[in-house]
Amino acid sequence: MERKTWGEVAGQEVELFTLDLGEGNKAEISTFGAAIVNLYVLDKQGKAVDVSLGYDNVQDYVNCSKFFGVAVGRHANRIGGAEFTLNGKSYKLAANEGKNNLHGGPGGFSKRIWKPEVMETEQGEALKLTYFSPDGEEGFPGNLQVEIVYAPTGTGGLSMTYTATSDQDTVVNLTNHAYFNLAGHDQGSILDHELEIYADLYTPIDAELLPTGEILKVEGTPMDFRAKTAMGANIDSDHEQIRYGGGFDHNWVVRRTEPGLVKAARAEDPKTGRVLEVYTTKPGIQFYSGNFLDGGIGKGGVSYAKRSGFCLETQFFPNSMRRLHFPSPVLKAGERYQHTTIYQFLR
């Protein structure tokens, strides 16, 4: 595995690792934020391009507010009022999106330097990144030991296995926040990409992008991606959920009949033939259509305009500590959090 120094943050070295994913694909992953920096994927003509939005240097990741490619936690997505109650005790978090906590707060896992270790697997070399989050960091209880293993599938995909243990009951909901453009990170709008989400239900949001607590059918709404649909087909429709989200920024309830890995979503760029399939053990998946991208400059001087990238974030449902009928992100002391998500690329 190629390994190189990629810069320095607060006097600490940051490294960049290159993983061979098989089928001519490769991923470059940073120890800062456990970020997927580059994802080179072949198209149907055998041409490899970088399909992930991001930056050329680590300092831009330090300053980034868009969460390009990073691991987010302790709690991905939103916690309403930046506060939750666990075992009768209230925990106050940083309000970094209006009144709410987003993606673990301003000093969450996406802003930390992770410790790397190269591992051997049957599919090839993998990268294990570990981080120790002390009790009280960003307001969360418990000393938490976290590990992410980025491994090749051997068939062109990237597997991410997340594990965590804590010495106190705490909250854990980890995901990756990669932004994809399957035509290439520098190719503009993703609205002609076609999407399927294998879900019959979704969790509607309010004006603060927080789930209302309802779980509704997608049928008859712009949220229906049970059949292949262009991302742009209903993205500006006159529907309350679309108005609240400024497009799509919602959680879908992954359809499953049993525990384990299931296919949650499939995205395709019709022009290049590149396909992304997302498999996960998590109960939910957030489709975000890049509504808050604002023209900021990314890799190669490219301007990342609104809707020039999309995210498919596997997760426990947003605000689940305030909606107790949602699947619980509580990790009990001494128990083991373990979830896997796979980004499988096809052409």
Residue frames relative to the residue before (quaternion, step in Angstrom):
aa qw qx qy qz dx dy dz
M 1.0000 0.0000 0.0000 0.0000 0.00 0.00 0.00
E 0.4126 -0.6947 0.5303 0.2567 3.56 -0.89 0.93
R 0.0140 -0.7907 0.6089 -0.0619 3.55 -0.94 1.00
K 0.1191 0.8082 -0.5682 0.0986 3.58 -0.74 0.96
T 0.5415 -0.5815 0.4931 0.3544 3.53 -1.28 0.44
W 0.1652 -0.8277 0.5347 0.0411 3.55 -0.81 1.05
G 0.7677 -0.2599 0.1690 0.5608 3.57 1.26 0.04
E 0.3886 -0.6966 0.5614 0.2205 3.49 -1.36 -0.27
V 0.0507 -0.7724 0.6327 0.0230 3.56 -1.06 0.80
A 0.8405 -0.0688 -0.0017 0.5375 3.57 -0.71 1.13
G 0.7287 -0.4554 0.2289 0.4574 3.55 0.99 0.91
Q 0.6303 0.5119 -0.3336 0.4790 3.59 1.29 0.06
E 0.4975 -0.6658 0.4792 0.2820 3.54 -1.03 0.87
V 0.1516 -0.7447 0.6436 0.0906 3.55 -1.12 0.79
E 0.1599 -0.8064 0.5661 0.0597 3.56 -0.88 1.00
L 0.2371 -0.7358 0.6183 0.1416 3.52 -1.35 0.45
F 0.1354 -0.8015 0.5821 0.0218 3.57 -0.80 1.12
T 0.2294 -0.7677 0.5849 0.1261 3.56 -1.07 0.80
L 0.1486 -0.7964 0.5843 0.0479 3.57 -0.69 1.16
D 0.3215 -0.7015 0.6045 0.1977 3.55 -1.02 0.88
L 0.2009 -0.8255 0.5208 0.0834 3.58 -0.46 1.23
G 0.5337 -0.5987 0.4215 0.4232 3.58 1.26 -0.22
E 0.8080 0.2789 -0.2103 0.4745 3.58 -1.30 0.34
G 0.6755 -0.5145 0.2950 0.4381 3.60 1.16 0.54
N 0.5849 0.5790 -0.3682 0.4325 3.60 1.28 0.02
K 0.0003 0.7947 -0.6068 -0.0151 3.58 -1.18 0.48
A 0.2277 -0.7563 0.6021 0.1165 3.53 -1.28 0.58
E 0.1696 -0.7524 0.6262 0.1140 3.56 -1.13 0.70
I 0.0713 -0.8264 0.5557 -0.0567 3.53 -0.61 1.25
S 0.2886 -0.7763 0.5474 0.1199 3.54 -0.93 1.02
T 0.4821 -0.6415 0.5072 0.3145 3.56 -1.18 0.55
F 0.6077 0.4997 -0.3743 0.4908 3.61 1.20 -0.18
G 0.8449 0.0447 -0.0731 0.5280 3.55 -0.60 1.16
A 0.3637 -0.7250 0.4904 0.3186 3.59 1.30 0.04
A 0.2546 0.8414 -0.4382 0.1875 3.53 1.17 0.77
I 0.3502 -0.6466 0.6343 0.2384 3.51 -1.22 0.73
V 0.1869 -0.8296 0.5218 0.0671 3.56 -0.24 1.32
N 0.7961 0.0094 0.0290 0.6044 3.57 0.95 -0.93
L 0.0507 -0.7635 0.6433 0.0264 3.55 -1.16 0.71
Y 0.0962 -0.8104 0.5776 0.0173 3.57 -0.29 1.27
V 0.0075 0.8208 -0.5627 0.0980 3.55 -0.53 1.26
L 0.4242 -0.7086 0.5087 0.2431 3.57 -0.93 0.95
D 0.3056 -0.7113 0.5949 0.2164 3.57 -1.23 0.56
K 0.7514 -0.4076 0.2690 0.4438 3.60 -1.30 -0.06
Q 0.6593 0.4697 -0.3055 0.5013 3.59 1.28 -0.27
G 0.5518 -0.6279 0.3852 0.3911 3.59 1.28 -0.03
K 0.5019 0.6425 -0.4275 0.3905 3.57 1.25 0.35
A 0.2405 -0.7791 0.5661 0.1209 3.58 -0.82 1.04
V 0.0742 0.7641 -0.6396 0.0394 3.56 -0.97 0.91
D 0.5504 -0.5956 0.4778 0.3377 3.53 -1.32 0.38
V 0.1521 -0.8346 0.5278 0.0402 3.58 -0.55 1.19
S 0.6482 0.5010 -0.3296 0.4693 3.63 1.21 0.22
L 0.4133 -0.6933 0.5356 0.2485 3.56 -0.97 0.88
G 0.2647 0.7670 -0.5508 0.1955 3.56 -1.07 0.70
Y 0.5448 -0.6162 0.4788 0.3070 3.52 -1.32 -0.45
D 0.5296 -0.6439 0.4651 0.2977 3.53 -1.29 0.43
N 0.8025 0.1903 -0.0984 0.5569 3.62 1.13 -0.44
V 0.6270 -0.6021 0.3579 0.3410 3.52 -1.15 0.71
Q 0.5959 0.5899 -0.3831 0.3874 3.61 1.01 -0.64
D 0.6222 0.5308 -0.3457 0.4600 3.59 1.09 -0.64
Y 0.6210 0.5154 -0.3472 0.4776 3.60 1.12 -0.57
V 0.5912 0.5608 -0.3602 0.4541 3.60 1.09 -0.68
N 0.7595 0.3911 -0.1904 0.4837 3.58 0.93 -0.96
C 0.5192 0.6931 -0.3930 0.3092 3.60 1.25 -0.34
S 0.1807 -0.7744 0.5978 0.1012 3.57 -1.07 0.82
K 0.6014 0.5933 -0.3433 0.4104 3.61 1.29 -0.02
F 0.3856 -0.7611 0.4511 0.2618 3.62 1.29 -0.07
F 0.1413 0.8244 -0.5351 0.1185 3.61 0.99 0.79
G 0.8994 -0.0319 -0.0046 0.4360 3.56 -0.72 1.15
V 0.5493 0.6696 -0.3764 0.3291 3.59 1.25 -0.17
A 0.4818 -0.5753 0.5571 0.3558 3.51 -1.42 0.17
V 0.1267 -0.8119 0.5672 0.0562 3.59 -0.82 0.95
G 0.2674 0.7227 -0.5966 0.2241 3.54 -1.08 0.88
R 0.4368 -0.0032 -0.8675 -0.2380 1.55 -2.45 -0.04
H 0.7935 0.2245 -0.1200 0.5527 3.58 1.03 -0.65
A 0.3151 -0.7506 0.5556 0.1693 3.56 -0.50 1.23
N 0.7983 0.2722 -0.2396 0.4808 3.53 -1.27 0.60
R 0.7367 -0.4933 0.3080 0.3451 3.55 -1.33 -0.26
I 0.1178 -0.7237 0.6734 0.0951 3.51 -1.28 0.68
G 0.4133 -0.7593 0.4519 0.2202 3.56 -0.48 1.24
G 0.8339 0.1601 -0.1514 0.5061 3.54 -1.01 0.91
A 0.3878 -0.7431 0.4576 0.2966 3.58 1.32 0.16
E 0.6556 0.4599 -0.3023 0.5170 3.56 1.01 0.83
F 0.0495 0.7839 -0.6189 0.0094 3.57 -1.12 0.63
T 0.3372 -0.7208 0.5712 0.2011 3.54 -1.30 0.38
L 0.0203 0.7824 -0.6199 0.0557 3.55 -0.93 0.98
N 0.8374 -0.0276 -0.0398 0.5445 3.56 -0.75 1.10
G 0.7265 -0.4671 0.2303 0.4483 3.54 1.01 0.90
K 0.6595 0.4763 -0.3080 0.4933 3.59 1.28 -0.02
S 0.3484 -0.7429 0.5394 0.1890 3.55 -0.98 0.89
Y 0.1359 -0.7787 0.6104 0.0505 3.56 -1.01 0.91
K 0.2191 -0.7877 0.5689 0.0887 3.55 -0.74 1.12
L 0.1546 -0.7964 0.5833 0.0390 3.55 -0.85 1.06
A 0.6200 -0.5115 0.4215 0.4199 3.57 -1.30 0.11
A 0.3068 -0.7159 0.5973 0.1911 3.55 -1.06 0.83
N 0.0616 0.8380 -0.5347 0.0894 3.57 -0.08 1.30
E 0.7217 0.2199 -0.2533 0.6055 3.58 1.24 0.48
G 0.7763 -0.1821 0.0723 0.5991 3.54 0.08 1.30
K 0.7948 -0.2343 0.2052 0.5209 3.58 -0.78 -1.05
N 0.6697 0.5509 -0.2578 0.4261 3.56 1.30 -0.24
N 0.4405 -0.6493 0.5490 0.2880 3.53 -1.33 0.34
L 0.1066 -0.8060 0.5820 0.0180 3.56 -0.87 1.00
H 0.8824 -0.0264 0.0032 0.4697 3.56 -0.96 0.99
G 0.7559 -0.4255 0.2131 0.4497 3.56 0.96 0.90
G 0.6138 -0.5831 0.3416 0.4082 3.58 1.27 -0.01
P 0.7105 -0.4950 0.3009 0.3994 3.57 -1.28 0.29
G 0.7528 0.3058 -0.2019 0.5468 3.60 1.20 -0.41
G 0.2656 0.8020 -0.4908 0.2130 3.54 1.14 0.68
F 0.7977 -0.3396 0.2150 0.4497 3.54 -1.34 -0.13
S 0.6052 0.5835 -0.3514 0.4119 3.59 1.15 -0.52
K 0.7218 0.3991 -0.2350 0.5143 3.60 1.26 -0.28
R 0.5840 0.5884 -0.3587 0.4290 3.59 1.27 0.28
I 0.4006 -0.6701 0.5627 0.2716 3.56 -1.27 0.45
W 0.2431 -0.7907 0.5550 0.0878 3.54 -0.75 1.16
K 0.4475 -0.6832 0.5142 0.2618 3.56 -1.17 0.65
P 0.2539 -0.8197 0.4990 0.1211 3.62 -0.67 1.09
E 0.0349 0.7551 -0.6546 -0.0104 3.52 -1.31 0.48
V 0.3155 -0.7378 0.5670 0.1861 3.59 -0.86 0.97
M 0.1164 -0.8031 0.5842 0.0155 3.57 -0.89 1.04
E 0.3700 -0.6889 0.5706 0.2507 3.54 -1.24 0.45
T 0.0055 0.7715 -0.6362 0.0005 3.59 -0.99 0.86
E 0.6786 -0.4807 0.3531 0.4286 3.58 -1.26 0.19
Q 0.7122 0.4465 -0.2546 0.4781 3.59 1.12 -0.63
G 0.7187 -0.3712 0.2505 0.5319 3.58 1.26 -0.11
E 0.7203 -0.4343 0.3064 0.4457 3.57 -1.30 -0.04
A 0.1477 -0.7719 0.6164 0.0493 3.54 -1.06 0.93
L 0.3388 -0.7230 0.5690 0.1968 3.54 -1.31 0.40
K 0.1306 -0.7704 0.6208 0.0642 3.56 -0.77 1.08
L 0.0774 -0.7811 0.6194 0.0155 3.55 -0.83 1.06
T 0.0686 -0.8098 0.5826 0.0098 3.58 -0.83 0.99
Y 0.0345 -0.7808 0.6238 -0.0016 3.52 -1.22 0.66
F 0.2249 -0.7474 0.6101 0.1363 3.57 -1.05 0.81
S 0.1267 -0.7913 0.5975 0.0289 3.56 -0.66 1.18
P 0.3074 -0.7989 0.4825 0.1854 3.61 -0.33 1.18
D 0.6718 -0.4853 0.3888 0.4024 3.53 -1.28 0.48
G 0.8061 0.2650 -0.2094 0.4860 3.57 -0.83 1.02
E 0.4652 0.6725 -0.4640 0.3405 3.60 1.19 -0.17
E 0.8413 -0.0025 -0.0751 0.5353 3.55 -0.79 1.13
G 0.6937 -0.5110 0.2617 0.4350 3.58 1.23 0.53
F 0.5824 0.6016 -0.3675 0.4049 3.60 1.26 -0.16
P 0.4414 -0.7100 0.4802 0.2653 3.60 -1.00 0.75
G 0.7591 0.4319 -0.2904 0.3910 3.53 -1.33 0.39
N 0.3967 -0.6453 0.5970 0.2643 3.52 -1.23 0.67
L 0.0865 -0.8370 0.5398 -0.0254 3.54 -0.44 1.27
Q 0.1605 -0.7559 0.6289 0.0860 3.56 -0.87 1.01
V 0.0747 -0.8259 0.5580 -0.0301 3.57 -0.59 1.21
E 0.0373 -0.7867 0.6161 -0.0097 3.54 -1.09 0.79
I 0.0411 -0.7545 0.6541 0.0357 3.56 -1.08 0.80
V 0.1247 -0.7649 0.6277 0.0731 3.56 -0.90 0.95
Y 0.1598 -0.7508 0.6385 0.0556 3.53 -0.73 1.20
A 0.0747 0.8238 -0.5511 0.1102 3.57 -0.47 1.19
P 0.4834 -0.6381 0.4995 0.3311 3.59 -1.11 0.58
T 0.4186 -0.6649 0.5469 0.2892 3.56 -1.16 0.57
G 0.4580 -0.6743 0.4459 0.3699 3.56 1.26 -0.47
T 0.7299 0.3511 -0.2082 0.5482 3.56 1.32 -0.24
G 0.7450 -0.4314 0.2080 0.4643 3.55 1.12 0.72
G 0.6676 0.5160 -0.2948 0.4485 3.58 1.26 -0.08
L 0.3640 -0.7027 0.5753 0.2068 3.51 -1.41 0.26
S 0.1711 -0.7795 0.5991 0.0647 3.54 -0.78 1.13
M 0.0922 -0.7783 0.6203 0.0322 3.56 -1.04 0.86
T 0.0367 -0.7929 0.6081 -0.0117 3.58 -0.60 1.16
Y 0.1627 -0.7998 0.5770 0.0313 3.52 -0.68 1.21
T 0.0482 0.7738 -0.6313 0.0200 3.58 -0.95 0.88
A 0.0323 0.7911 -0.6096 0.0379 3.56 -1.20 0.60
T 0.0443 -0.7584 0.6491 0.0399 3.54 -1.24 0.62
S 0.1266 -0.7942 0.5933 0.0356 3.55 -1.18 0.68
D 0.4264 -0.6974 0.5131 0.2620 3.56 -1.19 0.55
Q 0.7258 0.2472 -0.2103 0.6065 3.56 1.36 0.08
D 0.5953 -0.4973 0.4573 0.4349 3.57 -1.24 0.26
T 0.0887 0.7975 -0.5878 0.1032 3.56 -0.89 0.93
V 0.4841 -0.6332 0.5219 0.3038 3.54 -1.35 -0.20
V 0.0627 0.7954 -0.5985 0.0720 3.59 -0.79 1.02
N 0.1593 0.7469 -0.6265 0.1555 3.55 -0.89 1.05
L 0.0166 0.8534 -0.5155 0.0752 3.56 0.12 1.34
T 0.0957 0.7774 -0.6194 0.0531 3.54 -1.12 0.70
N 0.4045 -0.6422 0.5722 0.3107 3.52 -1.38 -0.04
H 0.2732 -0.7923 0.5339 0.1124 3.56 -1.00 0.89
A 0.1453 0.8072 -0.5551 0.1388 3.59 0.90 0.87
Y 0.2253 -0.7084 0.6529 0.1455 3.53 -1.20 0.77
F 0.1527 -0.8086 0.5660 0.0499 3.56 -0.76 1.06
N 0.0577 0.6941 -0.7162 -0.0428 3.46 -1.40 0.50
L 0.2963 -0.8233 0.4592 0.1535 3.56 -0.17 1.31
A 0.5810 0.5393 -0.3820 0.4750 3.58 1.27 -0.08
G 0.6534 -0.4129 0.3223 0.5465 3.56 1.27 -0.49
H 0.5801 -0.6338 0.3793 0.3433 3.57 -0.94 0.87
D 0.7278 0.4306 -0.2179 0.4872 3.57 1.20 -0.56
Q 0.5517 0.6750 -0.3497 0.3430 3.59 1.26 0.24
G 0.6127 -0.6201 0.3447 0.3483 3.59 1.17 0.44
S 0.8817 -0.1173 0.0641 0.4525 3.52 -1.21 -0.67
I 0.2848 -0.7400 0.5869 0.1637 3.54 -1.19 0.74
L 0.3983 0.7757 -0.4406 0.2133 3.60 1.25 0.04
D 0.6775 0.4577 -0.3116 0.4842 3.62 1.16 -0.37
H 0.4269 0.6593 -0.4878 0.3810 3.60 1.24 0.10
E 0.2945 -0.7476 0.5698 0.1723 3.55 -1.11 0.70
L 0.1309 -0.8223 0.5538 -0.0047 3.54 -0.92 1.00
E 0.0476 -0.7284 0.6804 0.0649 3.48 -1.25 0.69
I 0.0658 -0.7518 0.6542 0.0507 3.57 -1.04 0.83
Y 0.3164 -0.7803 0.5164 0.1560 3.54 -0.64 1.17
A 0.4502 0.6485 -0.4502 0.4173 3.50 0.49 1.34
D 0.2835 -0.7515 0.5770 0.1481 3.55 -1.07 0.84
L 0.7606 0.3069 -0.1306 0.5571 3.57 1.30 -0.43
Y 0.0514 -0.7713 0.6320 0.0550 3.55 -1.26 0.46
T 0.4126 -0.6886 0.5335 0.2664 3.56 -1.30 0.25
P 0.3089 -0.7835 0.5070 0.1836 3.62 -0.26 1.22
I 0.3390 -0.7538 0.5437 0.1462 3.54 -1.23 0.67
D 0.4041 -0.6586 0.5671 0.2852 3.51 -1.39 0.21
A 0.7688 -0.3787 0.2468 0.4523 3.58 -1.29 -0.14
E 0.6723 0.4588 -0.2987 0.4982 3.61 1.25 -0.34
L 0.5124 -0.6709 0.3804 0.3777 3.59 1.33 0.25
L 0.4875 0.6424 -0.4325 0.4033 3.57 1.23 0.50
P 0.5271 -0.6211 0.4629 0.3495 3.61 -0.95 0.74
T 0.4545 -0.6972 0.4927 0.2541 3.55 -1.00 0.88
G 0.5631 -0.5666 0.3995 0.4496 3.56 1.24 -0.49
E 0.5693 0.5784 -0.3798 0.4440 3.54 1.27 -0.29
I 0.1386 -0.7218 0.6660 0.1275 3.55 -1.32 0.41
L 0.0202 -0.8525 0.5175 -0.0714 3.54 -0.27 1.33
K 0.5680 -0.5782 0.4619 0.3601 3.53 -1.29 0.39
V 0.4603 -0.6723 0.5083 0.2789 3.56 -1.11 0.71
E 0.5079 0.6870 -0.4051 0.3255 3.57 1.17 -0.56
G 0.8332 0.1907 -0.1651 0.4921 3.56 -0.90 0.98
T 0.6777 0.4341 -0.2928 0.5163 3.59 1.28 0.26
P 0.6357 -0.5131 0.3952 0.4201 3.61 -1.25 0.19
M 0.5818 0.6039 -0.3621 0.4070 3.60 1.27 -0.24
D 0.5440 0.6438 -0.3889 0.3720 3.59 1.25 -0.09
F 0.1012 0.7799 -0.6048 0.1253 3.55 -0.33 1.35
R 0.2621 0.7875 -0.5195 0.2031 3.58 1.11 0.63
A 0.7185 0.2421 -0.1894 0.6240 3.57 1.27 -0.42
K 0.6587 -0.5292 0.3603 0.3953 3.55 -1.17 0.64
T 0.0548 0.7999 -0.5858 0.1183 3.56 -0.69 1.19
A 0.4991 -0.6336 0.4911 0.3291 3.59 -1.00 0.77
M 0.5477 -0.6319 0.4352 0.3336 3.58 -0.95 0.87
G 0.7239 0.4555 -0.2488 0.4544 3.57 1.05 -0.71
A 0.4346 0.7499 -0.4375 0.2393 3.59 1.24 -0.25
N 0.8251 0.1255 -0.0316 0.5499 3.59 0.89 -0.93
I 0.3613 0.8009 -0.4352 0.1966 3.55 1.28 0.18
D 0.7543 0.2874 -0.1888 0.5593 3.59 1.21 -0.38
S 0.3062 0.7782 -0.5010 0.2228 3.57 1.17 0.46
D 0.5050 -0.6460 0.4859 0.3027 3.57 -1.22 0.56
H 0.3462 0.6993 -0.5285 0.3346 3.52 0.39 1.32
E 0.6013 -0.6117 0.3690 0.3578 3.58 -0.89 0.91
Q 0.6742 0.5075 -0.3057 0.4409 3.60 0.89 -0.91
I 0.6448 0.5020 -0.3125 0.4843 3.57 1.06 -0.76
R 0.6391 0.5188 -0.3299 0.4622 3.59 0.98 -0.78
Y 0.6516 0.5119 -0.3186 0.4602 3.60 0.92 -0.85
G 0.7567 0.4129 -0.2120 0.4604 3.57 0.85 -0.96
G 0.3541 -0.7154 0.5139 0.3141 3.58 1.18 -0.44
G 0.7296 -0.1224 0.0927 0.6665 3.52 1.36 0.51
F 0.7040 -0.4057 0.3222 0.4857 3.57 -1.01 -0.74
D 0.2363 0.7124 -0.6380 0.1719 3.55 -0.94 1.00
H 0.3915 0.7438 -0.4084 0.3560 3.51 0.86 1.13
N 0.4055 -0.6808 0.5617 0.2379 3.51 -1.35 0.42
W 0.1794 -0.7602 0.6185 0.0858 3.54 -0.99 0.96
V 0.4171 -0.6841 0.5434 0.2506 3.57 -1.15 0.70
V 0.3640 -0.7660 0.4843 0.2150 3.57 -0.31 1.26
R 0.4112 -0.7073 0.5247 0.2351 3.56 -0.87 1.01
R 0.1938 0.7749 -0.5830 0.1486 3.57 -0.75 1.02
T 0.2868 -0.7480 0.5777 0.1566 3.52 -1.23 0.62
E 0.7871 0.0819 -0.0479 0.6094 3.56 1.29 -0.23
P 0.6251 -0.5385 0.3908 0.4080 3.60 -1.21 0.34
G 0.5856 0.5981 -0.4312 0.3368 3.55 -1.32 0.17
L 0.7215 -0.4199 0.3262 0.4435 3.53 -1.35 -0.20
V 0.0584 0.7630 -0.6427 0.0375 3.55 -0.97 0.92
K 0.5146 -0.6103 0.4902 0.3500 3.56 -1.22 0.42
A 0.1980 -0.8188 0.5346 0.0675 3.55 -0.62 1.19
A 0.8143 -0.0351 0.0723 0.5749 3.60 1.03 -0.73
R 0.1036 -0.7598 0.6384 0.0662 3.52 -1.35 0.43
A 0.0427 -0.7881 0.6140 -0.0049 3.57 -0.81 1.06
E 0.0554 -0.8051 0.5904 -0.0115 3.56 -1.05 0.79
D 0.2498 -0.7097 0.6358 0.1724 3.52 -1.16 0.74
P 0.3697 -0.7740 0.4608 0.2280 3.63 -0.32 1.18
K 0.6384 0.5591 -0.3424 0.4033 3.61 1.03 -0.69
T 0.7925 0.3132 -0.1536 0.5003 3.58 0.82 -0.99
G 0.4327 -0.7091 0.4512 0.3261 3.57 1.21 -0.44
R 0.4535 0.6787 -0.4672 0.3398 3.59 1.24 0.07
V 0.1055 -0.7832 0.6126 0.0130 3.52 -1.03 0.95
L 0.1201 -0.7456 0.6505 0.0799 3.53 -1.15 0.77
E 0.0645 -0.7615 0.6441 0.0327 3.55 -0.86 1.02
V 0.1878 -0.7840 0.5856 0.0844 3.57 -0.93 0.92
Y 0.0773 -0.7723 0.6305 0.0037 3.54 -0.81 1.12
T 0.0673 0.8225 -0.5605 0.0684 3.59 -0.96 0.75
T 0.3955 -0.6650 0.5745 0.2671 3.51 -1.38 0.31
K 0.5375 0.6496 -0.3880 0.3723 3.59 1.27 -0.20
P 0.5355 -0.6603 0.4238 0.3124 3.63 -1.15 0.48
G 0.7970 0.2484 -0.1208 0.5372 3.60 1.18 -0.44
I 0.1057 -0.7588 0.6356 0.0950 3.52 -1.36 0.30
Q 0.2604 -0.7615 0.5809 0.1222 3.55 -0.91 1.02
F 0.1342 -0.7418 0.6516 0.0842 3.55 -0.85 1.02
Y 0.0161 -0.7827 0.6198 -0.0535 3.52 -0.67 1.22
S 0.2630 -0.8230 0.4934 0.1004 3.55 -0.62 1.17
G 0.6084 -0.6182 0.3518 0.3519 3.59 1.08 0.67
N 0.2252 0.8365 -0.4774 0.1471 3.56 1.15 0.63
F 0.7389 0.4021 -0.2233 0.4924 3.59 1.14 -0.59
L 0.3861 0.6609 -0.5283 0.3675 3.59 1.18 0.34
D 0.1380 -0.8604 0.4901 -0.0206 3.55 -0.77 1.07
G 0.6921 -0.4824 0.2879 0.4532 3.58 1.16 0.47
G 0.3550 0.7426 -0.4926 0.2826 3.57 1.23 0.21
I 0.4951 -0.6892 0.4568 0.2668 3.55 -1.11 0.73
G 0.1155 -0.8040 0.5829 0.0198 3.55 -0.86 1.07
K 0.8383 -0.1622 0.1306 0.5038 3.55 -1.20 -0.61
G 0.8511 0.1458 -0.1194 0.4900 3.53 -1.06 0.82
G 0.6128 -0.5766 0.3459 0.4150 3.59 1.20 0.43
V 0.4017 0.7303 -0.4630 0.3013 3.58 1.27 0.26
S 0.3408 -0.7121 0.5786 0.2049 3.55 -1.06 0.83
Y 0.2213 -0.7862 0.5672 0.1058 3.57 -0.64 1.15
A 0.1507 -0.8305 0.5351 0.0362 3.53 -0.01 1.36
K 0.7193 -0.4037 0.3413 0.4507 3.54 -1.33 0.21
R 0.8632 0.0660 -0.0961 0.4913 3.55 -0.98 1.03
S 0.4286 0.6755 -0.4878 0.3494 3.56 1.01 0.83
G 0.7622 0.1620 -0.1474 0.6091 3.55 1.34 0.17
F 0.1769 -0.7761 0.5952 0.1101 3.56 -1.21 0.48
C 0.2530 -0.7515 0.5923 0.1429 3.56 -1.24 0.54
L 0.0802 -0.7341 0.6710 0.0660 3.52 -1.27 0.61
E 0.0180 -0.8506 0.5209 -0.0690 3.54 0.16 1.39
T 0.2557 -0.7662 0.5736 0.1362 3.57 -0.60 1.15
Q 0.0996 0.8345 -0.5081 0.1886 3.57 -0.78 1.02
F 0.4736 -0.4811 0.6079 0.4180 3.42 -1.52 -0.19
F 0.6265 -0.5642 0.3591 0.4002 3.60 -1.07 0.60
P 0.5728 -0.5842 0.4366 0.3743 3.62 -1.10 0.61
N 0.8561 0.1628 -0.1274 0.4736 3.56 -1.26 0.62
S 0.2866 0.8105 -0.4760 0.1851 3.56 1.19 0.50
M 0.5838 0.5545 -0.3891 0.4475 3.61 1.20 -0.23
R 0.7029 0.4048 -0.2606 0.5236 3.58 1.27 -0.31
R 0.7034 0.3359 -0.2227 0.5855 3.60 1.34 -0.11
L 0.1644 -0.8823 0.4325 0.0865 3.51 0.39 1.29
H 0.5931 0.5385 -0.3839 0.4593 3.62 1.25 -0.06
F 0.5291 0.5865 -0.4214 0.4455 3.60 1.28 0.00
P 0.6327 -0.4923 0.4060 0.4387 3.63 -1.19 0.32
S 0.4265 -0.7648 0.4397 0.1998 3.54 -0.83 1.06
P 0.2870 -0.7534 0.5660 0.1722 3.60 -1.01 0.85
V 0.4077 0.7190 -0.4768 0.2991 3.60 1.23 0.22
L 0.1384 -0.7525 0.6402 0.0690 3.54 -0.98 0.96
K 0.3280 -0.7615 0.5317 0.1730 3.55 -0.62 1.16
A 0.6165 -0.5552 0.4138 0.3749 3.56 -1.14 0.68
G 0.8271 0.2216 -0.1829 0.4830 3.54 -0.93 0.98
E 0.6121 0.5192 -0.3634 0.4730 3.59 1.23 -0.19
R 0.4271 -0.7180 0.5084 0.2091 3.57 -1.28 0.37
Y 0.2509 -0.7204 0.6320 0.1365 3.53 -0.90 1.04
Q 0.1703 0.7793 -0.5940 0.1043 3.59 -0.85 0.92
H 0.1361 0.7686 -0.6133 0.1211 3.54 -0.80 1.08
T 0.1881 -0.7727 0.5995 0.0903 3.54 -1.21 0.62
T 0.0204 -0.7497 0.6610 0.0245 3.52 -1.18 0.74
I 0.1490 -0.7803 0.6040 0.0645 3.56 -1.06 0.81
Y 0.1735 -0.7055 0.6767 0.1191 3.54 -1.10 0.87
Q 0.0383 -0.8089 0.5865 -0.0167 3.59 -0.29 1.24
F 0.1775 -0.7966 0.5732 0.0737 3.58 -0.78 1.07
L 0.0613 -0.7787 0.6242 -0.0126 3.53 -1.05 0.95
R 0.0812 -0.7889 0.6047 0.0736 3.53 -1.29 0.20
